[in-house]
Amino acid sequence: MSWAMDELEARANAQLNGLAELDEKLKAISVRETSADDLVTVEVDGVGALTGLWLAPGANDLGTDGLGHQIVSTAALAAQRAFARRAHITEEFNESFAELLDSRPGG
């Protein structure tokens, strides 16, 4: 009986460690993107939230509407890249977690 409990504990620990690693990887996502004209640079986190904004000299020349559009479109592109990273990390986790579940005794 002790072996079965040890096996169960080891599997539970492996699953918890996998979840903790997934959480760390997702929290570490950061994407920086610069507009084609190099006037706007944004940084977003793994959920697409803006974490940094840099405006180059000349950015004000775009006017309020143009600058606003440039910021939003650059941030949207960065968010898309962040979401792609998030999806890739999640897909890798799902595959490894499925392998862990499939390897269980009687699984």
C-alpha distances in whole Angstrom, upper triangle without the diagonal:
4,5,5,6,9,10,11,12,14,16,17,18,20,21,23,24,26,27,29,30,32,33,35,36,38,39,41,43,47,49,53,56,59,62,64,67,65,66,63,60,57,53,50,46,44,45,48,49,52,52,55,58,61,65,67,71,72,70,72,74,72,73,71,70,70,68,65,65,64,62,60,60,59,56,55,55,53,50,50,49,46,45,45,43,41,40,39,37,35,35,34,31,30,30,28,26,26,25,22,21,22,20,16,14,16,19
4,5,5,6,9,10,10,12,14,15,16,18,20,21,22,24,26,27,28,30,31,33,34,36,37,39,41,45,48,51,54,58,60,63,65,63,64,61,58,55,51,48,45,42,43,47,48,51,50,53,56,59,63,65,69,70,68,70,73,71,72,69,69,68,66,64,64,63,60,58,59,57,54,54,53,51,49,49,48,45,44,44,41,39,39,38,35,34,34,33,30,30,30,27,25,26,24,21,21,22,20,17,15,18,20
4,5,5,6,9,10,10,12,14,15,16,18,20,21,22,24,26,27,28,30,31,33,35,36,37,39,43,46,49,52,56,59,61,64,61,63,60,56,53,50,47,43,41,42,45,47,50,49,52,55,58,61,63,67,69,66,69,71,69,70,68,67,67,65,63,62,61,58,57,57,55,53,52,52,49,47,47,46,43,42,42,39,37,37,36,33,32,32,30,27,27,27,24,22,23,21,18,18,19,16,14,12,15,17
4,5,5,6,9,10,11,12,14,15,17,18,20,21,23,24,26,27,29,30,32,33,35,36,38,42,45,48,51,55,57,59,62,60,61,58,55,52,48,45,42,39,40,44,45,48,47,50,54,57,60,62,66,68,65,67,70,68,69,66,65,65,63,61,60,59,57,55,55,54,51,50,50,48,45,45,44,41,40,40,38,36,35,34,32,30,30,28,26,25,25,22,20,21,20,16,16,17,15,11,10,12,15
4,5,5,6,8,10,10,12,14,15,16,18,20,21,22,24,26,27,28,30,32,33,34,37,40,43,47,50,53,56,58,61,59,60,57,53,50,47,44,40,37,38,42,43,46,45,48,52,55,58,61,64,66,63,66,68,66,67,65,64,63,61,59,59,58,55,54,54,52,50,49,49,46,44,44,43,40,39,39,37,35,34,34,31,29,30,28,25,25,25,23,20,21,20,17,17,18,16,13,12,15,17
4,5,5,6,9,10,10,12,14,15,16,18,20,21,22,24,26,27,28,30,31,33,35,39,41,45,48,52,54,57,59,57,58,55,52,49,45,42,39,36,38,41,42,45,44,47,51,53,57,59,63,64,62,64,67,65,66,64,63,62,60,58,58,57,54,53,53,51,48,48,48,45,43,43,42,39,38,38,36,33,33,32,30,28,29,27,24,24,24,21,19,21,19,16,16,18,16,13,13,16,17
4,5,5,6,9,10,11,12,14,15,16,18,20,21,23,24,26,27,29,30,31,33,37,40,43,46,50,53,55,58,56,57,54,50,47,44,41,37,35,36,39,41,44,43,46,49,52,56,58,61,63,60,63,65,63,64,62,61,61,59,57,56,55,53,51,51,49,47,46,45,43,41,41,40,37,36,36,33,31,31,30,27,26,26,24,21,21,21,18,16,17,16,13,13,14,12,9,9,13,14
4,5,5,6,9,10,11,12,14,15,17,18,20,21,23,24,26,27,29,30,32,36,39,42,45,49,51,54,57,55,56,52,49,46,42,39,36,33,34,38,39,42,41,44,48,51,54,56,60,62,59,61,64,62,63,60,59,59,57,55,54,53,51,49,49,48,45,44,44,42,40,39,38,36,34,34,32,30,30,29,26,25,25,23,20,20,20,18,15,16,16,12,12,14,12,9,10,13,13
4,5,5,6,9,10,10,12,14,15,16,18,20,21,22,24,26,27,28,31,34,37,41,44,47,50,53,55,53,54,51,47,44,41,38,34,32,33,36,37,40,39,42,46,49,52,55,58,60,57,60,62,60,61,59,58,58,56,53,53,52,50,48,48,47,44,43,43,41,39,39,38,35,34,34,31,29,29,29,26,24,25,23,20,21,21,18,16,18,17,14,14,16,15,12,13,16,16
4,5,5,6,9,10,10,12,14,15,16,18,20,21,22,24,26,27,29,33,35,39,42,46,48,51,53,51,52,49,46,43,39,37,33,30,32,35,37,39,38,41,45,47,51,53,57,59,56,58,61,59,60,58,57,57,54,52,52,51,48,47,47,45,43,42,42,39,37,37,36,33,32,32,30,28,28,27,24,23,23,21,18,19,19,16,14,16,15,11,13,15,13,11,13,16,16
4,5,5,6,9,10,10,12,14,15,16,18,20,21,23,24,26,28,31,34,38,40,44,47,49,52,50,51,48,44,41,38,35,31,29,30,33,35,38,37,40,44,46,50,52,56,57,54,57,59,57,58,56,55,55,53,51,50,49,46,45,45,43,41,40,39,37,35,35,34,31,30,30,27,25,25,24,21,20,20,18,16,16,16,13,11,13,12,8,9,12,10,8,11,14,13
4,5,5,6,9,10,11,12,14,15,17,18,20,21,23,24,26,30,33,37,39,43,46,48,51,49,50,46,43,40,36,33,30,27,28,32,33,36,35,38,42,45,48,51,54,56,53,55,58,56,57,54,54,53,51,49,48,48,45,43,43,42,39,39,38,36,34,34,33,30,29,29,27,24,24,24,21,19,20,19,16,16,17,14,12,14,14,10,10,14,13,11,13,16,15
4,5,5,6,8,10,10,12,14,15,16,18,20,21,22,25,28,31,35,38,42,44,47,49,47,48,45,41,38,35,32,28,26,27,31,32,35,33,37,40,43,46,49,52,54,51,54,56,54,55,53,53,52,50,48,48,47,44,42,43,41,38,38,38,35,33,33,32,29,28,28,26,24,24,24,20,19,21,19,15,17,18,14,12,15,15,11,13,16,15,13,16,19,18
4,6,5,6,9,10,10,12,14,15,16,18,20,21,23,27,29,33,36,40,42,44,47,45,46,43,40,37,33,31,27,24,26,29,31,34,33,36,39,42,45,47,51,53,50,52,55,53,54,52,51,51,48,47,46,45,42,41,41,39,37,36,36,33,31,31,30,27,26,26,23,21,22,21,17,17,18,15,12,14,14,11,9,12,12,8,11,13,12,12,15,18,16
4,5,5,6,9,10,11,12,14,15,17,18,20,22,25,28,32,34,38,41,43,46,44,45,42,38,35,32,29,25,22,24,27,29,32,31,34,38,40,44,46,50,51,48,51,53,51,52,50,49,48,46,44,44,43,40,39,39,37,35,34,34,31,29,29,28,25,24,24,22,19,19,19,16,14,16,14,11,11,13,10,7,10,11,8,9,13,12,12,15,17,15
4,5,5,6,9,10,11,12,14,15,17,18,21,24,27,31,34,37,40,43,45,43,44,40,37,34,30,28,24,21,22,26,27,30,29,32,36,39,42,45,48,50,47,49,52,50,51,48,48,47,45,43,43,42,39,38,38,36,34,33,33,30,28,29,28,25,24,24,22,19,20,20,16,15,17,16,12,14,15,13,10,14,15,12,13,16,16,15,18,21,19
4,5,5,6,9,10,11,12,14,15,16,19,22,25,29,32,36,39,41,44,41,42,39,35,33,29,26,23,20,22,25,27,29,28,31,34,37,41,43,46,48,46,48,51,49,50,48,47,47,44,42,42,41,38,37,37,35,33,32,32,29,27,28,26,23,23,23,20,18,19,19,15,15,17,15,11,14,15,12,11,14,15,12,14,17,16,16,20,22,20
4,5,5,6,9,10,11,12,14,15,17,21,23,27,30,34,36,39,41,39,40,37,34,31,27,25,21,18,20,23,25,28,27,30,33,36,39,41,45,47,44,46,49,47,48,46,45,45,42,40,40,39,36,35,35,33,30,30,29,27,25,25,24,21,20,20,18,15,16,15,12,11,13,11,8,10,11,9,8,11,12,10,12,15,15,15,19,21,19
4,5,5,6,9,10,11,12,14,16,20,22,26,29,33,35,38,40,38,39,36,32,29,26,23,19,16,18,21,22,25,25,28,31,34,38,40,44,45,42,45,47,45,46,44,43,43,40,38,38,37,34,33,33,32,29,28,28,26,23,24,23,20,19,19,17,14,15,15,12,10,13,12,8,10,13,11,9,13,14,12,13,17,17,17,21,23,20
4,5,5,6,9,10,11,12,15,18,21,25,28,32,35,37,40,37,38,35,31,28,24,22,18,16,18,21,22,24,23,26,30,33,36,39,42,44,41,43,46,44,45,43,43,42,40,38,38,36,34,32,33,31,28,28,28,25,23,24,23,20,19,20,17,15,17,17,13,13,15,14,11,13,16,14,12,16,17,15,17,20,20,20,24,26,23
4,5,5,6,9,10,11,13,16,19,23,26,30,32,35,37,35,36,33,29,27,23,21,17,15,17,20,21,24,22,25,29,31,35,37,40,42,40,42,45,43,44,42,42,41,38,37,37,35,32,31,32,30,27,27,26,23,22,22,21,18,18,18,15,13,15,14,10,11,13,12,9,12,14,12,12,15,16,15,17,20,20,20,24,26,24
4,5,5,6,9,10,11,15,18,21,24,28,30,33,36,33,34,31,28,25,21,19,15,12,14,17,19,22,21,24,27,30,33,35,39,41,38,40,43,41,42,40,39,38,36,34,34,33,30,29,29,27,24,24,24,21,19,19,18,15,15,15,12,10,11,11,7,7,10,9,7,10,12,11,11,14,15,15,16,19,20,21,24,26,23
4,6,5,6,9,10,14,17,21,23,27,30,33,35,33,33,30,27,23,20,17,13,11,12,16,17,19,19,22,25,28,32,34,38,39,37,39,41,39,40,38,38,37,35,33,33,32,29,27,28,26,23,23,23,20,18,19,18,15,15,16,13,11,13,13,10,10,13,13,10,13,16,15,14,17,19,18,19,22,23,23,27,29,26
4,6,5,6,9,12,16,19,22,26,29,31,34,31,32,29,25,22,19,16,13,11,13,16,17,19,18,20,24,26,30,32,36,38,35,38,40,39,40,38,37,37,34,32,33,31,28,27,28,26,23,23,23,20,18,20,18,15,15,17,13,12,14,14,11,12,15,14,12,15,17,16,16,19,20,19,21,24,25,25,29,31,28
4,5,5,7,10,13,17,20,23,26,29,31,29,30,27,23,21,17,15,11,9,12,15,16,18,17,20,23,25,29,31,35,36,34,36,39,37,38,36,36,35,32,31,31,29,26,26,26,23,21,21,20,17,16,17,15,12,13,13,10,9,11,11,7,9,12,11,10,14,15,14,15,18,19,19,21,24,24,25,29,31,28
4,5,6,9,12,16,18,22,25,27,30,28,29,25,22,19,15,12,9,6,9,12,13,15,15,18,21,24,27,30,33,35,32,34,37,35,36,34,33,32,30,28,28,27,24,23,23,21,18,18,18,15,13,14,13,10,10,11,9,6,10,10,7,8,12,12,11,14,16,16,16,19,21,20,22,24,26,27,30,32,29
4,6,8,12,15,18,22,25,28,30,27,28,24,21,18,14,11,8,6,9,11,12,14,13,16,19,22,26,28,32,33,31,33,36,34,35,33,32,32,29,27,28,26,23,22,23,21,18,19,19,16,14,16,15,11,12,14,11,10,13,14,11,12,16,16,14,17,20,19,19,22,24,23,25,28,28,29,33,35,32
4,6,10,13,16,20,23,26,28,25,26,23,19,16,13,11,8,7,11,12,13,14,12,15,18,21,24,26,30,32,29,32,34,33,34,32,32,31,29,27,27,26,23,22,23,20,18,19,18,15,14,16,14,10,13,14,11,10,14,14,11,13,16,16,15,18,20,20,20,23,24,24,26,29,29,30,34,36,33
4,7,10,13,17,20,22,25,23,23,20,17,14,10,8,6,5,9,10,11,12,11,13,16,19,22,24,28,30,27,30,32,30,32,30,30,28,26,25,24,23,20,19,19,17,15,15,15,11,11,12,10,7,9,10,7,8,11,11,10,12,15,15,15,18,20,20,21,23,25,25,27,29,30,31,35,37,34
4,7,10,14,17,20,22,19,20,17,13,10,7,6,5,6,9,9,10,10,9,10,13,15,18,21,24,26,23,26,28,27,28,27,27,25,23,22,22,20,17,17,17,14,12,14,13,9,9,12,9,7,10,12,9,10,14,14,13,15,18,18,19,21,23,23,24,27,28,29,30,33,34,35,39,41,37
4,7,10,13,16,18,16,17,14,10,8,5,5,6,8,11,9,10,10,9,10,12,14,16,18,22,23,21,24,26,24,26,25,24,23,20,19,19,17,14,15,14,11,10,11,10,6,8,9,7,6,10,11,9,11,14,14,14,17,19,19,20,23,24,25,26,28,30,31,32,34,35,37,41,42,39
4,7,10,13,15,12,13,11,7,6,4,7,9,11,13,11,12,10,9,8,9,10,13,15,18,20,17,21,23,21,23,22,22,20,18,17,17,14,12,13,13,9,9,11,10,6,9,11,9,9,13,14,13,15,17,18,18,21,22,23,24,26,28,29,30,32,33,34,36,38,39,41,45,46,43
4,7,9,12,10,11,8,6,6,6,9,12,14,15,12,13,11,12,10,10,10,12,13,17,18,15,19,20,18,21,20,20,17,15,15,15,11,10,11,10,6,7,9,7,5,9,10,9,10,13,14,14,16,18,19,20,22,24,24,26,28,29,30,32,34,35,36,38,40,41,43,47,48,44
4,7,8,6,7,6,4,6,9,12,15,17,18,15,16,13,14,11,10,9,10,10,14,14,12,16,17,15,18,18,18,15,13,14,13,10,9,12,10,7,9,11,9,9,12,13,12,14,17,17,18,20,22,22,24,26,27,28,30,32,33,34,36,38,39,40,42,43,45,47,51,52,48
4,5,5,6,5,6,9,12,14,17,19,20,16,17,15,16,14,12,11,10,10,13,13,11,14,15,13,16,16,15,12,11,12,11,7,8,10,8,6,9,11,9,10,13,14,14,16,18,19,20,22,24,24,26,28,29,30,32,34,35,36,38,40,41,42,44,45,47,49,53,54,50
4,5,8,9,10,12,15,17,21,22,23,20,21,19,20,17,15,14,13,12,15,14,12,16,15,13,17,18,17,14,13,15,13,9,12,13,11,9,12,14,11,13,16,16,16,18,21,20,22,24,25,26,28,30,31,32,34,35,36,38,40,41,42,44,46,47,48,51,54,55,52
4,5,8,10,13,16,19,23,25,25,22,22,20,21,18,15,13,11,10,11,10,9,13,12,11,15,16,16,12,12,14,13,10,12,14,12,11,14,16,14,15,19,19,19,21,24,24,25,27,29,29,31,33,34,35,37,39,40,41,43,44,46,47,49,50,52,54,58,59,55
4,6,7,11,14,17,21,23,24,21,21,18,18,15,12,10,9,7,10,10,9,13,13,12,16,17,17,14,12,15,14,10,11,14,13,10,13,16,14,14,18,19,18,20,23,23,23,26,28,28,29,32,33,34,36,38,39,40,41,43,44,46,48,49,50,52,56,57,54
4,7,10,14,17,21,23,24,20,20,17,17,14,11,8,6,5,7,7,5,9,10,9,12,14,14,11,9,12,12,9,9,13,12,10,13,16,15,15,18,20,19,21,24,24,25,27,29,30,31,33,35,35,37,39,40,41,43,45,46,47,49,51,52,54,58,59,55
4,7,10,13,17,20,20,17,16,13,14,11,7,6,5,6,10,10,7,10,12,11,13,13,14,11,8,10,10,7,6,10,10,7,9,12,12,12,15,17,17,18,20,22,22,24,26,27,28,30,32,33,34,36,37,38,40,42,43,44,46,48,49,51,55,56,52
4,7,10,14,17,18,14,14,11,11,8,6,5,6,8,12,13,11,14,16,14,17,16,17,14,12,12,13,9,8,11,11,7,8,12,11,10,13,15,14,15,18,19,19,21,23,24,25,27,29,29,31,33,34,35,37,39,40,41,43,45,46,48,51,53,49
4,7,10,13,14,11,10,7,8,5,5,6,9,11,15,16,13,16,18,16,18,17,17,16,13,12,13,10,7,9,10,7,6,10,10,7,10,13,12,12,15,17,17,18,21,22,22,24,26,27,28,30,32,33,34,36,38,38,40,42,43,45,49,50,46
4,7,10,11,9,8,6,5,5,6,9,12,14,18,20,17,19,22,20,22,20,20,19,16,15,16,14,11,12,12,9,7,10,10,7,9,12,11,10,13,15,14,15,18,19,19,21,23,24,25,27,29,30,31,33,35,35,37,39,40,42,45,47,43
4,7,8,5,5,4,5,7,9,12,15,18,22,23,20,22,24,22,23,22,21,21,18,16,17,15,12,12,13,10,7,9,10,6,6,10,9,7,10,13,12,12,15,17,17,18,21,22,22,24,26,27,28,30,32,32,34,36,37,39,42,44,40
4,6,5,5,7,7,9,12,15,19,21,25,26,23,25,28,26,27,25,25,24,21,20,20,19,16,15,16,14,11,12,12,9,8,11,10,7,9,12,11,10,14,15,14,15,18,19,19,21,24,24,24,27,29,29,30,33,34,35,39,41,37
4,6,7,10,10,13,16,19,22,25,28,29,26,29,31,29,30,28,27,26,24,22,22,21,18,17,17,15,12,12,13,10,8,10,9,5,7,9,8,7,10,12,11,12,15,16,16,18,20,21,21,23,25,26,27,29,31,32,36,37,34
4,6,9,11,14,16,20,22,25,29,30,26,28,31,28,29,26,25,25,23,21,20,20,17,15,16,15,12,11,13,11,7,10,11,7,7,11,10,8,11,14,13,13,16,18,17,19,22,23,22,25,27,27,28,30,32,33,37,38,34
4,6,9,11,13,16,19,22,25,26,23,24,27,24,25,23,22,21,19,17,17,16,13,12,12,12,8,8,10,7,4,8,9,7,7,11,11,10,13,15,15,16,18,20,20,22,24,25,25,27,30,30,31,33,35,36,40,41,38
4,6,9,11,15,18,21,24,25,22,23,26,24,24,22,21,21,19,16,17,16,13,12,14,13,9,10,12,10,8,11,12,10,11,14,14,13,16,19,18,19,21,23,23,24,27,28,28,30,32,33,33,36,38,39,42,43,40
4,6,8,11,14,17,21,22,18,20,23,21,21,19,19,19,16,14,15,14,10,10,12,11,7,10,12,9,9,12,13,11,13,16,16,16,19,21,20,21,24,26,25,27,30,31,31,33,35,35,37,39,41,42,45,47,43
4,7,11,14,17,20,22,19,21,24,22,23,21,21,21,18,16,18,16,13,13,15,13,10,13,14,11,11,15,15,12,15,18,17,16,20,21,20,22,25,26,26,28,30,31,31,33,35,35,37,39,40,42,45,47,43
4,7,10,13,17,18,16,18,21,20,20,19,20,19,16,15,16,14,11,13,14,12,10,13,14,11,12,16,15,14,17,19,18,19,22,23,23,25,27,28,28,31,33,33,34,36,38,38,40,42,43,44,48,50,46
4,7,10,13,15,12,14,17,16,17,16,17,16,12,12,14,11,8,11,13,10,9,13,14,12,13,17,16,16,19,21,20,21,24,25,25,27,30,31,31,33,35,36,37,39,41,41,43,45,46,48,51,53,49
4,7,10,12,10,12,15,15,16,15,17,15,12,13,15,12,10,13,14,11,11,15,15,14,16,19,18,18,21,23,23,24,27,28,28,30,32,33,34,36,38,38,39,42,43,44,45,48,49,50,54,55,52
4,7,8,6,8,11,11,13,13,15,13,9,11,13,10,9,13,14,12,13,16,16,16,18,21,20,21,24,25,25,27,29,30,31,33,35,36,37,39,41,41,42,45,46,47,49,51,52,53,57,59,55
4,6,6,9,10,11,14,15,17,14,11,14,15,12,12,16,16,14,15,19,18,18,21,23,22,23,26,27,27,29,31,32,33,35,37,37,39,41,42,43,44,47,48,49,51,53,54,55,59,61,57
4,6,8,9,11,13,15,17,15,12,15,17,14,14,18,19,17,19,22,22,21,24,26,26,27,30,31,31,33,35,36,36,39,41,41,42,45,46,47,48,50,52,53,54,56,57,59,63,65,61
4,5,5,8,10,12,14,12,10,14,15,13,14,17,18,16,19,21,21,22,24,26,26,27,30,31,32,33,36,37,37,40,41,42,44,46,47,48,49,51,53,54,56,57,59,61,64,66,62
4,5,6,8,10,11,9,7,10,12,9,10,14,14,13,15,18,18,19,21,23,23,24,27,28,29,31,33,34,35,37,38,40,41,43,44,46,47,49,50,51,53,55,56,58,62,63,59
4,5,6,7,10,9,7,10,12,11,12,15,16,16,17,20,21,21,23,26,26,27,29,31,32,33,35,37,38,39,41,42,43,45,47,48,49,51,53,54,55,57,59,60,64,65,62
4,5,9,11,9,8,12,13,12,14,17,17,17,19,22,22,23,25,27,28,29,31,32,33,35,37,38,39,41,43,44,45,47,49,50,51,53,55,56,57,59,61,62,66,67,64
4,7,8,5,5,9,9,9,11,13,14,14,17,18,19,20,23,24,25,26,28,30,31,32,34,36,37,38,40,42,43,44,46,48,49,50,52,53,55,56,58,60,64,64,61
4,6,5,6,8,10,10,12,14,15,16,18,20,21,22,24,26,27,28,30,32,33,34,36,37,39,40,42,43,44,46,48,49,50,52,54,55,56,58,60,61,65,66,62
4,6,5,6,8,10,10,12,14,15,16,18,20,21,22,24,26,27,28,30,32,32,34,36,37,38,40,42,43,44,46,48,48,50,52,53,54,56,58,59,63,64,60
4,6,5,6,9,10,11,12,14,15,16,18,20,21,22,24,25,27,29,30,31,32,35,36,37,38,41,41,42,45,46,47,48,51,52,52,54,56,58,62,62,58
4,5,5,6,9,10,10,12,14,15,16,18,20,21,23,24,25,27,29,30,31,33,35,36,37,39,40,42,43,45,46,47,50,51,52,53,55,57,61,61,58
4,5,5,6,9,10,10,12,14,15,16,18,20,21,22,24,26,27,28,30,32,33,34,36,38,39,40,42,44,44,46,48,49,50,52,54,55,59,60,56
4,5,5,6,9,10,11,12,14,15,16,18,20,21,22,24,26,26,28,30,31,32,34,36,37,38,40,42,42,44,46,47,48,50,52,53,57,58,54
4,5,5,6,8,10,10,12,14,15,16,18,20,21,23,24,25,27,29,30,31,33,35,36,37,39,41,41,43,45,46,47,49,51,52,56,57,53
4,6,5,6,8,10,11,12,14,15,17,18,20,21,23,24,26,27,29,30,32,33,35,36,38,39,40,42,44,45,46,48,50,51,55,56,52
4,6,5,6,8,10,11,12,14,16,16,18,20,21,22,24,26,27,28,30,32,33,34,36,37,38,40,42,43,44,46,48,49,53,54,50
4,6,5,6,9,10,10,12,14,15,16,18,20,20,22,24,25,26,28,30,31,32,34,36,36,38,40,41,42,44,46,47,51,52,48
4,5,5,6,9,10,11,13,14,15,17,19,20,21,23,24,25,27,29,30,31,33,35,36,37,39,41,41,43,45,47,51,51,47
4,5,5,6,9,10,11,12,14,16,17,18,20,21,23,24,26,27,29,30,32,34,35,36,38,39,40,42,44,46,49,50,47
4,5,5,6,9,10,10,12,14,15,16,18,20,21,22,24,26,27,28,30,32,32,34,36,37,38,40,42,43,47,48,44
4,5,5,6,9,10,10,12,14,15,16,18,20,21,22,24,25,26,28,30,31,32,34,36,37,38,40,42,46,46,43
4,5,5,6,9,10,11,13,14,15,17,19,20,21,23,25,26,27,29,30,31,33,35,36,37,39,41,45,46,42
4,5,5,6,9,10,11,12,14,15,17,18,20,21,23,24,26,27,28,30,32,33,34,36,38,40,43,44,41
4,5,5,6,8,10,10,12,14,15,16,18,20,21,22,24,26,26,28,30,31,32,34,36,37,41,42,38
4,5,5,6,9,10,10,12,14,15,16,18,20,21,22,24,25,27,29,30,31,32,35,36,40,41,37
4,5,5,6,9,10,11,12,14,15,17,18,20,21,23,24,26,27,29,30,32,33,35,39,40,36
4,5,5,6,9,10,11,12,14,15,16,18,20,21,22,24,26,27,28,30,32,33,37,38,35
4,5,5,6,9,10,10,12,14,15,16,18,20,20,22,24,25,26,28,30,32,35,36,32
4,5,5,6,9,10,10,12,14,15,17,19,20,21,23,24,26,27,29,31,34,35,31
4,5,5,6,8,10,11,12,14,15,17,18,20,21,23,24,26,27,29,33,34,31
4,5,5,6,9,10,11,12,14,16,16,18,20,21,22,24,26,27,31,32,29
4,6,5,6,9,10,10,12,14,15,16,18,20,21,22,24,26,30,30,27
4,5,5,6,9,10,11,12,14,15,17,18,20,21,23,25,29,30,26
4,5,5,6,9,10,11,12,14,16,17,18,20,21,23,27,28,25
4,5,5,6,9,10,10,12,14,15,16,18,20,21,25,26,22
4,5,5,6,9,10,11,12,14,15,16,18,21,24,25,21
4,6,5,6,9,10,11,12,14,15,17,19,23,24,20
4,5,5,6,8,10,10,12,14,15,17,21,22,19
4,6,5,6,9,10,10,12,14,16,19,20,16
4,5,5,6,9,10,10,12,15,18,19,15
4,5,5,6,9,10,11,13,17,18,15
4,5,5,6,9,10,11,15,16,13
4,5,5,6,9,10,14,14,11
4,5,5,6,9,12,13,10
4,5,5,7,11,12,10
4,5,6,9,10,7
4,6,8,9,5
4,6,8,6
4,6,5
4,5
4
